[in-house]
Amino acid sequence: MKDLPKSEVYEQEFEYMPWGILIEKVLAIIQKEATENGRVLDLMCGPGYLLGEIAKRRDDLTLEGIDICGEFINFAQNKYPNISFQEADVLSWKPTNKYDVILCTGGIHHLPYDKQELFLEKLPATLNPNGFVVFADPYVDDYSNESERKQAAAKLGYEYMLATIKNGAPDDVTKATIDILYNDVMGFEYKTSLKKLEPVFRKLFPQLEIEKTWPESDSEFGDYYIIGKGEKKLS
Ligand SMILES: C[S@@+](CC[C@H](N)C(=O)[O-])C[C@H]1O[C@@H](n2cnc3c(N)ncnc32)[C@H](O)[C@@H]1O
């Protein structure tokens, strides 16, 4: 993990990056679908924006967030004192509760490729019977070697930056898109293709809904949300 933006810049990203469209979609899903008085966990919650917005729309829900970054957790806890935040590594985290909704937005691509499935495998058993997970992430075009992976990351990163500049982003936010491109191409973050990760989601969740929110064109790369329901036994 390298060059994460400051909490204040993070908060602006939702306004200018295509990411904001995806997060709005996730918010609409939670507002409509979360069980009344349910318990919601946001894994890799960053500075807490998503949970803060959920609290405004659904004050019946109990909200918890986990992130490895102490600065983000302090920022979130100060800004949203009614939400419970915990500094922890999701890879060593051992769930002690069950949840009606588990969220992980922009998180999976921060875990090394060989840890992504291990992380996802913890989640089905952490859901209440009618619970669901929402993953939201950018995916690159599929690739079959390291050069193709870098090209796919460069393509996503360039289009992301372009869209963000076109939205009138201030320089801090534009710089964040340059850092994203750099981290992805150089392999400090681990964006994968949906083609590679979809079989893992299918193995773990009997019911799966997959939607792309950006770009509007018929691209393979882009921002997607994935809703998973139901527990499947691991063979
Ligand atoms: C791109 S941010 C996403 C933040 C937020 N979920 C959002 O939608 O804006 C990725 C977050 O994952 C956190 N993170 C990275 N590795 C982690 C780990 N092993 N355990 C917990 N959090 C981690 C980072 O600190 C960062 O806040």
The ligand as an ORCA input file, in Angstrom:
! r2SCAN-3c Opt
* xyz 0 1
  C      -9.400      2.574     -1.771
  S      -9.598      2.606     -0.029
  C     -11.345      2.355      0.105
  C     -11.932      3.066      1.289
  C     -13.465      3.038      1.366
  N     -13.962      1.693      1.522
  C     -14.107      3.700      0.167
  O     -14.981      3.106     -0.463
  O     -13.747      4.822     -0.143
  C      -8.914      1.115      0.536
  C      -8.847      1.032      2.040
  O      -8.402     -0.281      2.402
  C      -7.619     -0.160      3.577
  N      -6.833     -1.401      3.709
  C      -5.848     -1.828      2.892
  N      -5.386     -3.034      3.305
  C      -6.111     -3.374      4.415
  C      -6.108     -4.483      5.295
  N      -5.277     -5.512      5.119
  N      -6.982     -4.510      6.325
  C      -7.844     -3.468      6.522
  N      -7.885     -2.378      5.722
  C      -7.025     -2.325      4.673
  C      -6.824      1.104      3.348
  O      -6.311      1.636      4.546
  C      -7.871      2.004      2.690
  O      -8.571      2.756      3.633
*
